[in-house]
Every structure is written in structure tokens, then in C-alpha cells.
């Protein structure tokens, strides 16, 4: 759409939506780290339609008033198109003397940041960074600074494709992989749903603020978070042994965390880096434990590219939420396979180890080998904190509240006894070998422990037997926990299965009794059941479900599904995942009511896709 303004309309926009004017390309990183980016002139496309807008996030950021209705208005859409429908004037455009209307060129240059990326031949970050994205700037609201960046805004010289070609590339070209500079609309829809679902589950993550549909299957996705810096933004200066730039980048990162009240660092000089390490270690231990227990695949590696520096998800292109523990799944990225779920702890620990190496370099002025820090106290702390957070998260997912979990941990070795049985069932695989799947390889999980976490407390609650005699039959337990991937020879109840079923149930019963404290265990079972039902819902959106759901939305879009309906459907899908216990969300989610006016036949189809894929990758 072409944006047209009359005087009155423009006046409304300038007053009502003036907060968006902060997003003019100016960003404090440009002043803090002079060599940390490439600056590009940017032109307004004055084209596209708003396919999705995160009203709740926009309210949290102060971009729209708290009482703004959650419907798109012409004025708001015009402002969003004006702000986010932009494209860089890249090296190819400059060299080819592309004719560009001067009236469309924005006053300020926007930055594509430099950071380390393993997919580049140069492992020091000299050629890598934002390959198809730029930073729109920052938004300040109620003591919080938010970063905002966009992807799909044109190919930069930091893209793998441009490096491979060894020449400037034209935006939209497909001759070289990762050299197009555009973002596919289905990828953006998928990210908008999954990122908000992760947020509602208490996972630290980037969130999608807005999607601009440019047509022909492409769009611009706008992401926001209180801090979008990745470890890779810092690590490239460590690898290049440029201590002044590393100090500037690290100080910038620390200052943002402190100003946003995420960290409380009071030390000065080099001592503040030690405090930073403690925060980083704790954040990555907790984050990785969440990924592990919630079966969330996020491609972590030592370069710190696909993760936020404060430990959170960024780049949803390879992020998946599994239905059960498919910890042998690896994504096929053509030139290499990804890590798997079991390796995420190791890779997160390695990222923390690189942070240790980085701090030592900042404090000593001499870069030591990474292996020299393998036994550093921070690494030991990471291991211990990971195990602590994992244990707490397992009990949380089973439905125990905070006080009940504390009671269980007070009983020496009780959780450890239970965990032996739990881990056996969680990690068992179907017979056979690793097999190819649509986008990688996997060896499917044999059991679905999420089912028994939900169903066992229901049985204990309904049973009329004395509590100490309430045991689900071995056959029923086995039937409940067996996954849909089980083959005929896997579905036989063996003596080993019987032993672990008995161990699981007896230690689970002991945990309920411990959790009850001075109360009777029957008194807490209803609360455990209610929480376990929410935390182990069959409405969990797996990676395969998300792909099929987005395909269905795109197909309906081609048949004329309106942008308003797409917005409502995404909002409804996301809202279905709200109400997770112990997860702090903004008051705007608490005040929100479920959107009813959706295309029900399509929505029913989407829910059926969730059901069909509930145990998949």
C-alpha cells in the first residue's frame, strides 16, 4: 500500500504515535563501539501491509497507549509502514548508481552490527554479522531501554552469501546461499507465534513486535528485547585480540544490564567483570536447564551467535519445541549438522568458559588459551547451578509449587532417587538407529513422560485407597507413558520396565508426602493436578506443528484471508499458552480477554495440527 496523508491524519499520527519516532536508526552502540557495525543509508519503501502487530509488547514498550484497542487502525498502520517498511541502500546499489528518490532516504544511517559466526570461513568475526538486518534504534519507557531491530531489510556485506561471492550482492538475488537479504513471510509468522509462546512460558527471549508483508512471499520482521546484544558481539574482539574494542563493547553490555535493573553490579574497574561473570554463569545455567527440561532445541555453540548475551533465545529459524525428549535430533544446515538437546548444556558451559577467558584477557591484558579455563571455579559453579535449576524445573513441570519443591529438596536424596527412574523413561529411545527426518536426523523417544506427569496425580487424587496403597497398575502406567513412535517390539512390558515403573511411582508418592509437609498428601493433590495439567498440556506447539500451521495460514492468505484475521488467529494461538504458573507477565496479558472472532474452521484445523504433532520434533 502507498501511504497517503492528509493534514488531519498526519497530525493524529504525530501526536498519538510519536513514540515510534525514537526508532530513527540512532543507537548507543554506534557511539560506544565505533568499529562494531557497518552504517547503511536507508530508504523508505512506502509499501506493504501490516500482517501482525504485537499490541501487548507495544504497550509494554510505551509505543502505544495502555488503553489502545487491540485492533489495527489506518493511522497506526501508516505509522508502522513509515517506521518499519525500509530497506538499506547497500554496496550494490551504490556501485550500480541505482536511482533512488531522495525524498525516501531516511535522515540517519542504520547499523548492521558485526559479530562472530561459525558459518563464516573467518572464525574471528572479520566478515560476519547482520547479513540481512539492521537496528532501528532504542525505545526508552519507564526506566527500561528496549533494542529494536529488523530482518529482511536487504543484504549487507556481512552476509555469508556476500562473503562467498566476494562482491556486493543485489538484494533479492538467490545465486548465493544466505545472500538474498530478504525474509520469508512464513518464517516471520512462525517466529511471531513461537517467540511469544516462549515468553509466556517464562523463557527469556526476543519477541516479534511487527511484521510487514511486502508481497510475493517476503516481509520484514521487527524484533525487540531489553538487550539484543549476543555473546558473539563481544567474542569477535576477543578472537581478534583487540582489547580496547572488547572493553568498550563489554562495558556497553554491562551498562545496559545495570541501567535496565537486570543486574546489580556495584564494583568498579576490572572487578566489575568478575561480577558480570557471576551473572552470566547464573543466567546461562538457568536458561539451559529450562531448555533441557522443556525440550526446547536452540542451536547453541561456542561462538555465542544464536543466543542473547543475557541468556535468551534469538533467531527462531532453527528453534524448535519438542513434544517429548527427542534429544538425538540434529538440524541439517547443508554444510554441517547442529548440536542436539543433550549437547546444549556442554555448549552453554563452553560459552561461559569463553566469557571467563574474555574477562581474564580484560584484566590481565594477555589472552590465554581457552582450555586454560576448563577448571575455573565459574565452570564448577555453572555445573552445580545447572543441576540445581534442572531439578527445580523438573519438579515445577510436575506441578509442585515453590514451597512444595523446597520441602522435597529438604528430604536428602529423595529427588535423586526419583530422578533415576524419571531419566530412564525420559531418555529411552525406540528400537533401531538414527533416521532421516524432513530437515535433519533423529532417533525418536520411546516414552512421553509429560503424559504420566499429568495423569499420575489425577489417578492418585481419584483413588479411594489409602494414600500409601495408591499405585497405578504397571500395564496402565506403561500404556500411558508409551509414545506414538513405539514400534511393536518396543510395546512389550519387560521386567526392566516393571522395576522402573515401581521406582517411579514409589518415589513420586514419597515426594508428594514430603511436599505436603504437615498437611495430608490428599490435601495438595488437587493443586498439583491443576498445575500439571497446564504445564503438560496437549496444546503444546511443536516445531512440526508450527510449520504446518503457518503453511495453513499462508494458504488461506492466498485465498483471501484478511490481515485482520491473521492477527486475530495469531493472538488467539498465543493466548492459549497464557496462564502458566509462576511466570510473570505484564498486566496487559492479565487484562486481555480471549479473542472470539476468528475464522473458526481454520482455527479448528490449526488446533488439529497441534494435536497431530503433539509428540513430534
C-alpha positions in Angstrom: 0.0 0.0 0.0 1.1 3.5 -0.6 0.9 5.7 2.4 -1.0 8.9 1.9 -1.6 11.6 4.5 -4.0 14.5 4.7 -3.2 17.2 7.2 -5.6 16.0 10.0 -4.5 12.4 9.7 -0.8 13.3 9.9 -1.4 15.4 13.0 -3.1 12.5 14.7 -0.2 10.2 13.9 2.4 12.7 15.0 0.8 13.1 18.4 -0.8 9.7 19.1 2.1 7.5 17.7 5.0 9.8 18.2 6.9 7.2 20.3 7.8 5.4 17.1 9.8 8.4 16.1 12.5 7.2 18.6 13.3 4.4 16.1 15.3 6.6 13.7 18.4 4.4 13.3 20.4 6.1 16.1 21.7 3.6 18.6 24.1 3.9 21.5 26.2 1.0 20.3 27.3 3.3 17.4 28.9 5.7 19.9 30.2 3.0 22.3 31.9 0.7 19.7 33.0 2.6 16.7 34.1 -0.4 14.7 31.2 -2.6 15.8 29.0 -2.1 12.9 28.6 -1.0 9.2 26.4 2.0 8.7 24.0 2.0 5.8 21.8 4.7 4.3 18.2 3.6 4.4 15.2 4.3 2.2 11.5 4.1 2.9 9.7 1.6 0.7 6.3 3.2 1.4 4.9 -0.2 0.6 3.5 -3.3 2.3 0.8 -4.1 4.7 0.9 -4.9 8.4 0.4 -8.6 8.8 0.9 -8.8 12.5 1.4 -6.3 15.3 2.2 -7.3 18.9 -0.2 -4.9 20.8 0.8 -6.1 24.2 4.5 -5.8 23.6 4.0 -2.3 22.1 2.1 -1.3 25.3 4.9 -2.7 27.5 7.4 -0.6 25.5 5.2 2.5 25.7 4.9 2.7 21.9 1.1 2.9 22.1 -1.1 4.0 25.0 -2.1 1.3 27.6 -5.8 1.6 26.7 -5.2 1.4 22.9 -7.7 -1.2 21.4 -6.1 -4.3 20.1 -7.2 -3.6 16.5 -5.3 -2.1 13.7 -6.3 1.4 12.6 -5.4 3.2 9.4 -3.4 5.7 11.3 -1.4 3.0 13.2 -0.8 1.0 10.1 0.5 4.1 8.3 2.9 4.9 11.2 4.2 1.3 11.2 4.7 1.3 7.5 6.5 4.6 7.7 8.7 3.3 10.6 9.5 -0.2 9.5 8.9 -0.6 5.8 12.5 0.3 4.9 15.5 -1.2 3.0 19.2 -0.4 3.1 21.0 1.2 0.2 23.8 -1.4 0.0 27.1 -1.5 -1.8 25.5 -3.0 -4.9 23.0 -0.1 -5.0 25.8 2.4 -4.6 28.1 0.9 -7.3 25.3 0.5 -9.8 24.2 4.1 -9.2 20.6 2.9 -8.6 18.2 5.7 -9.0 16.5 6.4 -5.6 14.1 9.1 -4.8 16.0 11.4 -2.4 12.7 12.1 -0.6 12.6 8.5 0.5 16.0 8.4 2.1 15.9 8.5 6.0 17.9 11.2 7.7 20.1 8.8 9.8 22.1 5.8 8.8 21.2 2.5 10.4 23.7 -0.1 11.6 24.3 -3.7 10.7 26.4 -5.0 13.6 29.5 -7.1 13.5 29.6 -10.4 15.4 31.2 -13.8 15.4 29.6 -16.6 13.3 30.8 -20.1 12.9 29.2 -20.4 9.4 31.8 -18.0 8.1 35.2 -19.2 7.0 36.8 -16.5 9.1 36.4 -17.6 12.7 37.5 -14.2 14.1 34.4 -12.3 13.1 36.1 -10.1 10.5 33.5 -10.8 7.8 30.3 -11.7 9.8 27.4 -10.1 11.5 23.9 -8.9 10.5 23.6 -10.3 7.0 20.0 -9.2 6.3 19.2 -7.0 9.2 19.6 -3.5 10.7 18.9 -2.0 14.0 16.1 0.5 14.2 17.3 2.1 17.4 16.1 2.1 21.0 12.9 2.8 22.9 13.0 4.1 26.5 10.0 3.7 28.7 9.6 3.6 32.5 13.2 3.0 33.3 13.7 0.3 30.6 15.6 0.6 27.4 14.5 -1.7 24.6 16.5 -2.6 21.5 14.6 -2.9 18.2 16.0 -4.4 15.0 14.6 -5.6 11.7 15.4 -8.5 9.4 14.6 -8.7 5.7 15.8 -5.2 5.1 18.4 -6.0 2.4 21.6 -7.9 2.0 24.7 -6.5 3.8 28.3 -7.3 3.1 28.4 -9.2 6.4 26.1 -12.0 5.0 27.6 -15.4 4.2 26.5 -15.1 0.6 28.3 -11.8 0.1 31.5 -13.2 1.6 31.3 -16.2 -0.6 30.7 -14.2 -3.7 33.5 -11.8 -2.8 31.5 -8.9 -4.3 28.4 -6.8 -3.4 25.1 -8.6 -3.9 21.8 -7.3 -5.1 19.0 -7.5 -2.5 16.6 -10.2 -3.6 19.2 -12.3 -5.5 19.3 -16.0 -4.9 22.5 -17.0 -6.5 24.3 -17.4 -3.2 23.0 -19.0 0.0 22.2 -16.6 2.8 22.7 -13.8 0.3 19.2 -12.7 -0.5 18.8 -10.2 2.2 15.0 -10.8 2.5 12.9 -12.7 5.0 10.2 -15.2 4.0 6.8 -14.4 5.4 6.2 -17.9 6.7 9.4 -17.7 8.8 8.2 -14.4 10.3 4.8 -15.7 11.2 6.4 -18.8 12.8 8.7 -16.6 14.9 5.8 -14.3 16.0 3.9 -17.2 17.4 6.8 -19.2 19.0 8.6 -16.3 20.5 5.5 -15.1 22.3 4.7 -18.6 23.5 8.3 -18.9 24.8 7.8 -15.6 26.6 4.6 -16.8 28.2 6.4 -19.9 29.4 8.9 -17.8 31.3 11.8 -18.3 28.8 14.0 -15.2 28.2 13.7 -14.4 24.5 13.5 -11.8 21.8 9.9 -11.0 20.8 8.3 -10.0 17.5 6.9 -6.5 17.5 5.7 -6.3 14.0 5.6 -8.0 10.6 5.4 -6.0 7.3 4.1 -8.1 4.4 5.8 -6.9 1.3 4.1 -9.4 -1.0 5.5 -12.2 -3.1 6.2 -14.3 0.0 8.6 -11.8 1.6 8.3 -9.4 4.6 10.2 -7.5 7.3 10.2 -8.8 10.8 10.8 -6.4 13.7 12.2 -7.9 16.9 12.5 -6.3 20.3 14.2 -7.1 23.7 15.7 -5.1 26.6 19.1 -6.2 25.2 19.7 -7.7 21.8 23.5 -8.0 22.2 24.8 -11.5 21.7 28.0 -13.0 23.2 29.2 -13.1 19.6 29.2 -9.2 19.6 31.9 -9.4 22.3 33.7 -12.5 21.4 34.9 -11.3 18.0 37.1 -8.7 19.7 38.5 -11.5 22.0 39.3 -13.6 19.0 40.9 -10.6 17.2 42.8 -9.7 20.5 41.6 -6.1 20.3 41.4 -5.3 24.0 40.2 -1.7 23.7 37.3 -2.5 21.5 36.5 -5.5 23.7 36.5 -3.3 26.8 34.2 -0.8 25.1 31.7 -3.5 24.0 31.7 -5.3 27.3 31.3 -2.0 29.3 28.4 -1.1 27.0 26.7 -4.5 27.7 27.2 -4.2 31.4 25.9 -0.6 31.5 22.7 -1.7 29.7 22.1 -4.6 32.1 22.6 -2.3 35.1 20.5 0.6 33.7 17.7 -1.9 33.0 18.0 -3.1 36.6 18.6 -6.7 35.3 22.0 -6.7 37.2 23.1 -5.0 40.3 26.8 -4.5 39.7 28.4 -2.1 42.1 32.1 -2.9 41.6 34.3 -0.5 39.6 37.2 -1.1 37.3 38.3 -4.6 36.5 36.3 -6.0 39.5 33.0 -5.4 37.7 33.9 -8.0 35.1 34.1 -10.7 37.9 30.5 -9.7 38.9 29.5 -9.9 35.3 30.8 -13.4 35.2 28.6 -14.4 38.1 25.5 -13.1 36.4 26.4 -14.6 33.1 27.1 -18.0 34.7 23.8 -18.0 36.6 21.7 -16.8 33.7 23.1 -19.5 31.3 22.8 -22.3 33.9 19.1 -21.4 34.5 18.4 -20.8 30.8 20.0 -24.1 29.6 18.2 -26.0 32.4 14.9 -24.6 31.1 15.7 -25.6 27.5 16.7 -29.1 28.7 13.6 -29.8 30.8 11.2 -28.1 28.5 12.6 -29.9 25.4 13.4 -26.7 23.6 16.1 -27.0 20.8 18.1 -23.8 20.3 21.3 -24.2 18.4 24.0 -23.2 20.9 27.7 -23.1 20.1 30.9 -21.5 21.4 30.6 -18.5 19.1 27.6 -17.2 21.0 25.8 -16.4 17.8 22.3 -17.9 18.3 21.8 -16.7 21.8 21.4 -13.4 23.7 24.3 -12.4 25.9 22.0 -12.3 29.0 21.0 -15.9 28.1 17.9 -15.9 25.9 16.6 -17.1 22.6 17.3 -15.1 19.4 16.8 -16.2 15.8 13.9 -18.6 15.6 14.9 -20.1 12.3 16.3 -23.2 14.0 14.5 -23.1 17.3 12.1 -26.0 18.0 9.9 -27.0 20.9 9.7 -30.8 21.0 6.7 -32.8 22.2 8.9 -35.3 24.0 12.6 -35.7 24.6 13.9 -36.1 21.1 17.5 -35.5 22.2 19.1 -37.1 19.2 17.6 -34.7 16.7 20.1 -32.7 14.7 19.2 -29.9 12.2 20.8 -30.3 8.8 22.2 -26.9 7.8 23.6 -28.3 4.5 27.3 -27.8 5.4 27.0 -29.1 8.9 24.7 -30.7 11.4 23.6 -28.8 14.5 24.2 -29.7 18.1 21.4 -31.8 19.8 19.5 -31.3 23.0 21.9 -33.2 25.2 24.8 -31.1 24.0 23.2 -27.8 24.8 24.5 -27.9 28.4 28.0 -28.5 27.1 27.8 -25.7 24.6 26.3 -23.3 27.1 29.1 -24.2 29.5 31.6 -23.5 26.7 30.1 -20.1 26.1 30.5 -19.3 29.8 34.1 -20.6 29.5 34.8 -18.1 26.7 33.3 -15.4 28.9 35.9 -16.4 31.6 38.7 -16.3 29.0 37.4 -12.9 27.9 37.4 -11.5 31.5 40.9 -12.8 32.1 42.1 -11.1 29.0 40.4 -7.8 30.0 42.0 -8.0 33.5 45.5 -9.3 32.5 45.9 -7.8 29.1 47.1 -11.2 27.8 45.0 -13.7 26.0 45.4 -17.3 27.3 44.2 -20.5 25.6 40.6 -21.4 26.2 41.5 -24.8 27.7 43.3 -23.0 30.5 39.9 -22.1 32.0 38.3 -25.6 31.8 38.5 -26.0 35.6 37.9 -22.4 36.6 35.6 -22.0 39.6 32.9 -20.4 37.4 32.7 -23.6 35.4 32.2 -25.6 38.5 29.6 -23.1 39.6 27.8 -23.5 36.2 27.7 -27.3 36.6 26.2 -27.0 40.1 23.7 -24.3 39.2 22.6 -26.2 36.1 21.8 -29.3 38.1 20.0 -27.3 40.8 17.9 -25.5 38.2 17.2 -28.7 36.3 15.9 -30.4 39.4 13.8 -27.5 40.3 12.4 -27.2 36.8 11.5 -31.0 36.6 9.5 -30.7 39.9 7.9 -27.5 38.6 6.8 -29.2 35.5 5.3 -32.0 37.6 3.0 -29.5 39.3 4.8 -28.8 42.6 4.7 -25.2 43.8 7.7 -23.4 45.2 7.1 -24.3 48.8 6.4 -27.9 47.9 9.7 -28.1 45.9 11.6 -26.8 48.9 10.0 -29.5 51.1 11.1 -32.2 48.6 14.7 -30.9 48.4 14.8 -30.9 52.2 14.5 -34.7 52.1 18.0 -35.9 51.5 18.5 -37.7 48.1 14.7 -38.0 47.6 14.7 -36.2 44.2 17.9 -38.0 43.2 16.1 -41.4 43.7 13.1 -40.3 41.7 15.3 -38.8 39.0 16.9 -42.2 38.2 13.5 -43.6 37.1 12.4 -40.3 35.5 15.6 -40.0 33.5 15.3 -43.7 32.3 11.9 -43.1 30.9 12.7 -39.6 29.5 15.8 -40.7 27.6 14.8 -44.1 26.3 14.7 -44.5 22.5 12.7 -46.6 20.1 14.5 -49.6 18.7 16.6 -49.1 15.6 19.0 -46.4 14.6 19.1 -42.7 13.8 16.8 -41.9 10.8 16.4 -39.0 8.4 13.6 -36.6 9.1 12.4 -33.6 6.9 15.1 -31.2 8.0 17.7 -33.3 9.7 18.1 -36.6 11.6 16.5 -38.1 14.7 16.2 -41.2 16.9 12.7 -40.9 18.3 11.9 -41.0 22.1 10.2 -44.2 23.3 8.3 -42.6 26.2 6.2 -39.5 26.8 6.9 -38.6 30.4 4.8 -35.4 30.1 1.7 -37.7 29.9 2.4 -39.5 33.1 3.4 -36.2 34.8 -0.1 -35.1 34.0 -2.1 -38.3 34.6 -0.5 -39.9 37.7 -1.5 -37.2 40.1 -5.1 -37.4 38.6 -5.2 -41.1 39.4 -3.9 -40.5 43.0 -6.5 -37.8 43.5 -9.4 -40.0 42.3 -8.3 -43.2 44.1 -10.3 -44.2 47.2 -7.5 -46.4 48.6 -5.3 -45.3 51.5 -2.7 -43.0 50.0 0.2 -45.4 50.7 -1.5 -48.1 48.6 -2.4 -45.9 45.6 -0.4 -47.4 42.7 -1.4 -47.2 39.0 -1.2 -50.7 37.5 2.0 -51.5 35.7 0.1 -52.1 32.5 -1.8 -48.9 32.7 1.3 -46.9 33.6 3.2 -48.4 30.6 0.2 -47.7 28.3 0.0 -44.1 29.4 3.7 -43.3 29.0 4.4 -45.2 25.7 4.9 -42.7 22.8 3.3 -42.9 19.4 6.8 -43.6 18.0 7.0 -47.0 19.7 7.3 -50.0 17.4 5.7 -53.4 18.0 8.7 -54.8 19.7 9.0 -51.7 21.9 5.5 -52.1 23.3 6.2 -55.2 25.4 6.3 -54.6 29.1 9.6 -56.1 30.3 11.0 -56.8 33.8 13.2 -53.7 33.5 10.2 -51.6 32.7 8.4 -53.0 35.8 11.3 -52.2 38.1 11.5 -48.6 36.8 7.7 -48.2 37.0 7.7 -49.3 40.6 10.7 -47.0 41.4 8.9 -44.0 39.7 5.6 -44.5 41.5 7.1 -45.2 44.9 9.5 -42.2 44.9 6.8 -40.0 43.4 4.4 -40.9 46.2 7.2 -40.2 48.7 7.7 -36.8 47.1 4.0 -35.9 47.4 4.2 -36.8 51.1 7.3 -34.7 51.5 5.8 -31.8 49.6 2.7 -31.8 51.8 4.8 -31.0 54.9 2.5 -31.0 57.9 -0.6 -31.5 55.7 -2.0 -34.7 54.4 -0.9 -35.5 50.9 -4.5 -35.7 49.7 -4.8 -32.0 50.6 -2.3 -30.9 48.0 -3.1 -33.3 45.1 -5.8 -31.0 43.5 -3.4 -28.1 43.2 -0.7 -30.4 41.8 -3.2 -31.8 39.2 -4.3 -28.3 38.1 -0.7 -27.1 37.6 0.4 -30.3 35.9 -2.5 -30.1 33.5 -1.4 -26.6 32.4 2.3 -27.4 32.3 1.9 -30.6 30.3 -0.9 -29.6 28.0 -1.5 -31.4 24.8 -1.9 -28.0 23.1 1.9 -27.7 23.1 3.0 -26.3 19.7 5.9 -28.4 18.4 8.2 -27.5 15.6 6.4 -29.7 13.1 3.1 -28.4 14.2 4.2 -24.8 13.8 5.5 -25.4 10.2 2.2 -27.0 9.2 0.1 -24.3 11.0 1.9 -21.5 9.2 1.5 -23.3 5.9 -2.2 -23.5 6.5 -2.4 -19.8 7.4 -0.3 -18.8 4.2 -2.6 -21.0 2.0 -5.7 -19.3 3.5 -4.0 -15.9 3.0 -3.6 -16.7 -0.7 -7.3 -17.4 -0.9 -8.1 -14.0 0.6 -7.7 -14.4 4.4 -7.5 -10.8 5.7 -4.7 -9.4 7.7 -7.1 -8.7 10.5 -8.0 -12.4 10.6 -4.3 -13.4 10.6 -3.7 -11.0 13.5 -6.6 -12.5 15.5 -5.6 -16.1 14.8 -2.0 -15.4 16.0 -3.3 -13.6 19.0 -5.6 -16.5 19.9 -2.9 -19.1 19.4 -0.6 -17.2 21.6 -3.2 -16.5 24.3 -4.0 -20.3 24.6 -0.5 -20.5 26.1 -1.0 -17.9 28.8 -1.7 -18.7 32.5 1.4 -20.7 33.1 2.2 -20.9 36.9 4.9 -18.8 38.4 5.5 -16.9 35.1 5.5 -13.1 35.4 3.8 -11.4 32.5 2.7 -7.8 32.0 -0.6 -6.6 33.3 -1.7 -6.3 29.6 -1.8 -10.1 29.3 -3.7 -10.4 32.6 -6.3 -7.9 31.4 -6.6 -9.4 27.9 -9.6 -11.4 27.0 -9.6 -14.3 24.6 -10.3 -13.1 21.0 -13.5 -14.8 19.8 -14.0 -13.5 16.3 -11.6 -15.8 14.4 -12.3 -17.9 11.3 -13.3 -20.9 13.3 -12.9 -23.6 10.5 -9.3 -22.5 10.1 -8.7 -22.2 13.8 -10.1 -25.7 14.3 -7.7 -27.0 11.6 -4.8 -25.4 13.4 -5.7 -27.0 16.7 -6.0 -30.4 15.0 -2.4 -29.9 13.6 -1.3 -29.2 17.1 -2.9 -32.4 18.3 -1.5 -34.5 15.4 2.1 -33.3 16.1 2.0 -33.2 19.9 4.8 -35.7 20.3 6.9 -34.7 17.3 10.0 -32.6 16.9 
